[in-house]
Amino acid sequence: MKELVEFIAKTLADAPDQIEVYAADDNVVELRLAPDDVGKIIGRRGKTAKAIRTLLSAAGGGWDVDIAGHGEDEEDEDFEDDEDDQE
């Protein structure tokens, strides 16, 4: 799953060399990228992030993705919460 998320992110990002992808034991893929690319990966009203989650769901295994820009604090508001508020 890590490779799938990395491929999608590098295809969409303006700075693909700054992308870091980590797969956690709890079936969460953590995607870190340049702050300017966060909006592109999340997409308008969260549609791109939702599409990535749909692909992970279709692939099976109960995987999810957490998207964050480099240099953001762990205590910052989670992007998933922003998506839910916009719908």
C-alpha positions in Angstrom: 0.0 0.0 0.0 2.9 2.3 0.8 4.1 2.1 -2.8 0.6 2.9 -4.2 0.3 6.0 -2.1 3.8 7.1 -2.9 3.2 6.7 -6.7 0.0 8.7 -6.5 1.5 11.5 -4.4 4.6 11.8 -6.6 2.5 12.0 -9.7 0.4 14.9 -8.2 3.0 16.9 -6.3 5.2 19.8 -7.6 8.0 18.7 -5.3 8.0 14.8 -5.5 11.5 14.7 -4.1 10.2 15.9 -0.7 7.7 13.1 -0.3 8.1 10.7 2.6 5.8 7.7 3.1 5.7 5.6 6.2 3.5 2.5 6.8 2.5 2.0 10.4 1.6 -1.2 12.1 -2.0 0.0 12.6 -2.7 0.0 8.8 -2.2 3.7 8.4 0.1 5.1 5.7 1.6 8.4 6.7 2.2 10.8 3.9 4.5 13.8 4.5 5.1 16.3 1.7 6.0 19.9 1.0 3.5 22.3 2.6 2.6 23.7 -0.9 1.6 20.3 -2.1 -0.7 19.4 0.8 -3.6 21.1 -1.0 -3.0 19.3 -4.2 -3.0 15.9 -2.5 -6.1 16.7 -0.4 -7.9 18.3 -3.4 -10.9 20.5 -3.5 -13.3 19.6 -0.7 -11.1 16.6 0.1 -12.0 14.7 -3.1 -8.5 13.6 -4.0 -7.8 12.4 -0.5 -11.1 10.6 -0.5 -10.2 8.9 -3.8 -6.9 7.8 -2.4 -8.7 6.3 0.6 -11.2 4.6 -1.8 -8.3 3.0 -3.7 -6.8 1.7 -0.4 -10.1 0.4 0.6 -10.6 -1.4 -2.7 -7.2 -3.0 -2.4 -8.2 -4.5 1.0 -6.6 -4.8 4.3 -8.3 -1.8 6.0 -5.6 0.8 5.2 -6.0 4.5 5.7 -3.8 7.5 4.8 -2.8 10.4 7.0 -1.6 13.5 5.0 0.6 16.2 6.5 3.1 18.8 5.3 6.7 18.8 6.4 7.3 20.9 9.5 3.8 20.8 10.8 3.4 20.0 14.5 1.7 16.7 15.5 -0.8 18.8 17.6 -2.0 20.7 14.5 -5.6 20.1 13.4 -5.9 16.9 11.5 -6.8 17.1 7.8 -9.4 14.4 8.0 -11.4 16.6 10.4 -11.2 19.4 7.8 -12.6 17.2 5.1 -15.6 16.2 7.2 -16.4 19.8 8.0 -16.4 20.8 4.4 -18.9 18.2 3.1 
